[in-house]
Each structure stands twice: as C-alpha cells, then as structure tokens.
Amino acid sequence: MTPSSGTRPVYDPDTLRIMTNAFDRACNFLPVQFRNSDCMRRKLALQIIRHLDDGESDPTRLADSAVLFVLRPLI
C-alpha cells in the first residue's frame, strides 16, 4: 500500500498478518542481547513497514531485510 501525502495508510487484516509474521521472525533473528531493546524493535518495525509500502509482501524477505538493516552498523 502506498500512502498518499499527508495521510497514514490503513492496512487490511491480511497485510497486518504479514507484518506481524515478519516482525516476529525478525525479532527471533536478533542476537539475544538486542531482543528486548525497544529501539531495535522499533527499527525493525519501521523497516518492515517501509519495505511493505514499497511492494514487498513476503514475510521472510521483509524480516531478513529488516534484520540486515538494523544489524549492519553493528557488524
């Protein structure tokens, strides 16, 4: 879903399930020391939303890209 300028997107139930699945997968891939970090979880969520809005709908790819994004500066 592509948001129009100045408005927030509303996601349908199927899309919300995809986002939830991707977020849960991404959190499980985080190293243990980061799993309870609100900052890391927020970064994951924002990346998942960004990629979903860009057209990605596969939960595994959404999770993988989010984890790579948040861990890249740490590696």
C-alpha positions as a Markdown table, in Angstrom:
| # | Residue | x | y | z |
|---|---|---|---|---|
| 1 | Met | 0.0 | 0.0 | 0.0 |
| 2 | Thr | 1.4 | 3.4 | -1.0 |
| 3 | Pro | 0.4 | 6.2 | 1.4 |
| 4 | Ser | -0.8 | 9.5 | -0.1 |
| 5 | Ser | 1.0 | 12.6 | 1.0 |
| 6 | Gly | -0.1 | 13.7 | 4.4 |
| 7 | Thr | -2.1 | 10.6 | 5.3 |
| 8 | Arg | -1.4 | 7.4 | 7.1 |
| 9 | Pro | -2.0 | 4.1 | 5.4 |
| 10 | Val | -4.6 | 1.7 | 6.7 |
| 11 | Tyr | -3.6 | -1.9 | 6.4 |
| 12 | Asp | -6.1 | -4.7 | 5.7 |
| 13 | Pro | -6.1 | -7.8 | 8.0 |
| 14 | Asp | -4.1 | -9.9 | 5.6 |
| 15 | Thr | -1.4 | -7.3 | 5.4 |
| 16 | Leu | -1.3 | -6.9 | 9.2 |
| 17 | Arg | -0.8 | -10.7 | 9.5 |
| 18 | Ile | 2.1 | -10.5 | 7.0 |
| 19 | Met | 3.6 | -7.6 | 9.0 |
| 20 | Thr | 3.2 | -9.4 | 12.3 |
| 21 | Asn | 4.7 | -12.6 | 10.9 |
| 22 | Ala | 7.7 | -10.6 | 9.5 |
| 23 | Phe | 8.2 | -8.8 | 12.8 |
| 24 | Asp | 8.1 | -11.9 | 14.9 |
| 25 | Arg | 10.6 | -13.6 | 12.5 |
| 26 | Ala | 12.9 | -10.6 | 12.6 |
| 27 | Cys | 12.8 | -10.4 | 16.4 |
| 28 | Asn | 13.7 | -14.1 | 16.6 |
| 29 | Phe | 16.7 | -13.5 | 14.4 |
| 30 | Leu | 18.1 | -10.7 | 16.5 |
| 31 | Pro | 21.0 | -11.6 | 18.8 |
| 32 | Val | 19.8 | -12.3 | 22.3 |
| 33 | Gln | 21.3 | -9.1 | 23.7 |
| 34 | Phe | 19.1 | -7.0 | 21.4 |
| 35 | Arg | 15.7 | -8.8 | 21.5 |
| 36 | Asn | 14.3 | -6.7 | 24.4 |
| 37 | Ser | 15.6 | -3.4 | 23.1 |
| 38 | Asp | 12.7 | -1.1 | 22.3 |
| 39 | Cys | 15.0 | 0.8 | 19.9 |
| 40 | Met | 15.9 | -2.3 | 17.9 |
| 41 | Arg | 12.3 | -3.5 | 17.8 |
| 42 | Arg | 11.1 | -0.1 | 16.6 |
| 43 | Lys | 13.8 | 0.0 | 13.9 |
| 44 | Leu | 12.7 | -3.5 | 12.7 |
| 45 | Ala | 9.1 | -2.4 | 12.6 |
| 46 | Leu | 9.8 | 0.7 | 10.7 |
| 47 | Gln | 11.9 | -1.2 | 8.1 |
| 48 | Ile | 9.2 | -3.8 | 7.7 |
| 49 | Ile | 6.6 | -1.1 | 7.1 |
| 50 | Arg | 8.9 | 0.7 | 4.6 |
| 51 | His | 9.6 | -2.4 | 2.5 |
| 52 | Leu | 5.9 | -3.4 | 2.7 |
| 53 | Asp | 4.9 | 0.0 | 1.4 |
| 54 | Asp | 7.5 | -0.4 | -1.4 |
| 55 | Gly | 5.6 | -3.5 | -2.5 |
| 56 | Glu | 7.3 | -6.5 | -0.7 |
| 57 | Ser | 4.8 | -8.9 | 0.7 |
| 58 | Asp | 6.8 | -12.0 | 1.6 |
| 59 | Pro | 7.3 | -12.2 | 5.4 |
| 60 | Thr | 10.6 | -13.9 | 5.2 |
| 61 | Arg | 12.1 | -11.3 | 2.9 |
| 62 | Leu | 10.6 | -8.5 | 5.0 |
| 63 | Ala | 12.1 | -10.0 | 8.1 |
| 64 | Asp | 15.5 | -10.6 | 6.5 |
| 65 | Ser | 15.8 | -7.1 | 5.1 |
| 66 | Ala | 14.8 | -5.5 | 8.4 |
| 67 | Val | 17.4 | -7.6 | 10.4 |
| 68 | Leu | 20.1 | -6.8 | 7.9 |
| 69 | Phe | 19.3 | -3.1 | 8.1 |
| 70 | Val | 19.4 | -2.9 | 11.9 |
| 71 | Leu | 22.5 | -5.1 | 12.4 |
| 72 | Arg | 24.6 | -3.7 | 9.5 |
| 73 | Pro | 26.1 | -0.9 | 11.7 |
| 74 | Leu | 26.9 | -3.4 | 14.4 |
| 75 | Ile | 28.8 | -5.9 | 12.2 |
